């Protein structure tokens, strides 16, 4: 349920004026991919693609071009966080201290060497 809430928040923020052109799209997609229902992984892709089309055609009145497919592929890759979550069951068990150069390779702090 929280994954759907984050997804709706990310879409709502895209339509509001926001400073520094920052929206939590990547965070919402990664969270949905990791914690959302596997059965409904298509939902964030459809919602984000629909919001892209509305923003492009209605809000900004730009033409629809092939570049949108690149963005949608990025959304699909972000939702693929489910596979990363499956491989990394626990964070605390694989935590590396900064003395082991964990600060240089943050992805290894959570999944161990070669975990992703």
C-alpha positions in Angstrom: 0.0 0.0 0.0 2.9 2.4 0.8 4.3 1.8 -2.7 1.1 3.0 -4.3 1.1 6.1 -2.0 4.7 6.9 -3.0 3.8 6.5 -6.7 0.8 8.8 -6.4 2.9 11.4 -4.5 5.6 11.3 -7.3 3.0 11.8 -10.0 1.3 14.7 -8.0 4.7 16.4 -7.4 5.4 16.3 -11.2 2.3 18.5 -11.8 3.1 21.0 -9.0 5.6 23.8 -9.3 8.7 22.5 -7.6 12.1 24.0 -6.9 15.2 22.9 -8.7 13.2 20.7 -11.1 13.3 17.9 -8.6 10.7 15.2 -8.3 10.9 11.9 -6.5 10.2 9.7 -9.5 13.2 7.4 -9.3 12.7 6.9 -5.5 9.0 6.0 -6.0 9.8 3.6 -8.9 12.6 1.9 -7.0 10.4 1.5 -3.9 7.5 0.2 -5.9 9.8 -2.3 -7.6 11.2 -3.5 -4.3 8.1 -3.5 -2.1 5.1 -3.4 -4.5 3.1 -6.3 -5.6 4.8 -8.4 -8.3 1.5 -8.9 -9.9 1.1 -5.2 -10.5 4.5 -4.1 -11.6 2.9 -2.7 -14.7 1.0 -0.1 -12.7 3.9 2.4 -12.2 5.0 2.1 -15.8 1.5 2.9 -17.0 1.0 5.7 -14.5 4.3 7.4 -15.2 3.9 7.0 -19.0 0.4 8.5 -18.8 1.7 11.4 -16.7 4.4 12.0 -19.3 1.9 12.1 -22.1 -0.3 14.5 -20.2 2.6 16.8 -19.3 3.9 16.8 -22.8 0.7 17.3 -24.8 -1.5 19.2 -22.4 0.6 21.1 -19.9 3.6 22.0 -22.1 2.0 21.6 -25.6 5.1 19.8 -27.0 4.9 17.3 -29.8 5.1 13.6 -28.8 8.4 12.2 -30.1 10.3 8.9 -29.8 12.4 10.2 -26.9 9.5 9.2 -24.6 10.3 5.6 -25.2 13.8 6.1 -23.8 12.3 7.6 -20.7 9.8 4.8 -20.4 12.6 2.2 -20.7 14.3 4.0 -17.8 11.1 3.7 -15.8 11.1 0.0 -16.5 14.7 -0.4 -15.4 14.0 1.5 -12.2 11.0 -0.8 -11.4 13.4 -3.7 -11.8 14.4 -3.0 -8.2 12.4 -6.1 -7.3 15.3 -8.3 -8.5 17.8 -6.3 -6.4 15.5 -6.6 -3.3 15.2 -10.4 -3.9 19.0 -10.8 -3.9 19.5 -8.5 -0.9 17.3 -9.9 1.9 19.0 -8.1 4.7 20.8 -4.8 4.9 22.3 -5.1 8.3 23.9 -8.5 7.6 25.9 -7.2 4.7 26.8 -3.8 6.0 30.5 -2.9 5.4 32.3 -0.3 7.5 33.9 2.7 5.8 37.3 1.1 6.8 36.6 -1.5 4.2 36.1 1.1 1.5 32.4 0.8 1.6 32.0 4.5 1.1 33.6 4.2 -2.3 31.2 1.6 -3.6 27.8 2.2 -1.9 26.0 -0.5 -3.8 28.3 -3.1 -2.2 27.4 -1.8 1.3 23.9 -3.3 0.9 24.4 -6.5 -1.2 28.0 -7.5 -0.7 30.6 -7.7 -3.4 28.9 -8.7 -6.7 25.5 -8.8 -5.0 23.9 -6.8 -7.8 
